[in-house]
Amino acid sequence: MTFPAQPETWIGRSIGDRQRYRLERRLGSGGMGDVFLAMDTLLGQHVALKLLKDKLAASKSLRKRFEREVAICAALKSDHIVNVSDYGVTDEGHPFYVMEYLRGDSLKQLLKQQQRLPVERTIKIVTQVCEGLRLAHSGIDLWWSGATASEHVKVVHRDLKPDNIFVVPTALGELVKILDFGIAKIRDESIDRTNLTYGFIGTFRYAAPEQLRAANTIDARADIYSLGVILYELLSGTDPFGFGAQAYSITGMGWAMAHKTKPPVPIRLQPGCENLSPQLEAAVMQCLQKSPNDRFASVEQLKQVLKATITHKPEAAIDNSLHPSPPAPTHPQPSVPVTPDVATTRAYIPPQPTETEVIPPTSLPDTLLPPHKQEVRANVQFPAAQQSNLANSSTDDSILISPPARHRRLSTSTLFFVGAAIGVGIVALGAVVYSYIQFRLTAQVIDEIQTLKHQARYEACASRAETVTRDSAVYAEAQAILNECHLEHAKQLAGSSNFAEAIAIARQIPQDSPLYSQAQILIQDWSEI
């Protein structure tokens, strides 16, 4: 069996069943093989085809690993994992498999272009990676040759790095996909079928300390460590150990020593990272803990913490079609707006109109009094409450008013006085109306949050409470309900044996909350299960 010396010699060739795939150009090269852009002549569309490297093709054990890679990748069905559609062997004996062709950039390319990414974009990318890893870490069902039943196995990537994370622009935003589960380690609780996973597999720069010790108990937390290194680089533009511009000249042994013995630099000490939130820094640094037990227990837990660090949209962004503003009151009161007490906001009742006070003419300024008084009958409509008050003094619906003087003009100072009085009245009226609307909106928000809580819809309750901004009069009350929902949601998850998620939710309760101590006790109990 002969093997081409250079990958370029494959270009122009057709391989696969009935020569289905025509190789057009090489897209890249990885630890396991070369990736080509190929034309699927059966479907008439481009695909990415990965061909096993020459130096591996002659190894029976490594070819077996490649076949296992295909089985794993084909079973991992997620929007955030590249789709594998076919596989085969060339006439010369080279295994290959076919993937969807992605148009976009790897994180490595994005870092070369921009050095670092904005916080919100970084978190959106990493949380999508967490979604893909969650499926793999949870496990898939595989059928082994000769088996009579499927076997549930868990998959650890073991080589997460910016090269293996691809960002695809779409009409709905950026879609993130994980590539190359080809060197993945299957966490099989029975036996290791290939006996190949006890050596180091991965990339030194992003490998977890336990990988570098060639431990045979690598689990999902190794991927969390690698993701922490990536997260650190995306936010800071540099590595966690202070190598900086020399990072690419550091040997594998240098990286291994750093991962195993050197503490990472707190990310907010890096230039340009001073304004990162303490919560985000804590999440990044927890990923980078040397001991797997000190990291996040799952990628779902990491995802929840990262999402919580993103600033929420202001309350003003509430959809008015779902929360219509109440109409302005018919009789607003000319009082100074007062910020409502948080504890009484939900019980707020709009003030009822009071009886209009009748001001005798003699209380008006002299400049506004007409020189001659003449009784004039005029029909004036009053509110029902006022009509009842007037019933004792008048038997019909007309009252006596004094007409203006016929031949006297008001002075300029008088007109100014009147205009100023009207202006002040309008401003006061507007303030009252605005205050009333704000009262109703905030009361409505709290009512919604309380309703969701009583319905045991704790996730929805928390999401709604998080829309209340700090400058809102009901922020403190919303936060109190939010923490109650977090605690109940955590208990709910723990009751379903989802302890990792329960711990992640409970950890969102801040220290200044009365529920903090209770949450910490539960976290401790759940961690020991």
Secondary structure, DSSP 8 states (H G I E B T S, - for coil): ----SSGGGGTT-EESGGG-EEEEEEEEE-SSEEEEEEEETTTTEEEEEEEE-HHHHT-HHHHHHHHHHHHHHHH---TTB--EEEEEE-TTS-EEEEEE---SEEHHHHHHHHSS--HHHHHHHHHHHHHHHHHHHH-EEE--TT-SS-EEEEEE-----GGGEEEEEETTEEEEEE---TT-EEE-SS--SSS-TTS--S-GGG--HHHHTT-S---HHHHHHHHHHHHHHHHHSS-TTS-GGGGGG--HHHHHHHHHH-----GGGSTT-TTS-HHHHHHHHHHT-SSGGGS-S-HHHHHHHHHHTS----GGGS-TTTS------SS----------GGGSTT-------------GGGS-GGGS-SS---EEEE----HHHHHHHTTT-SSSEEEE----SS----HHHHHHHHHHHHHHHHHHHHHHHHHHHHHHHHHHHHHHHHHHHTT-HHHHHHHHTTS-TTSTTHHHHHHHHHHHHHHHHHHHHHTT-HHHHHHHHTTS-TTSTTHHHHHHHHHHHHT-
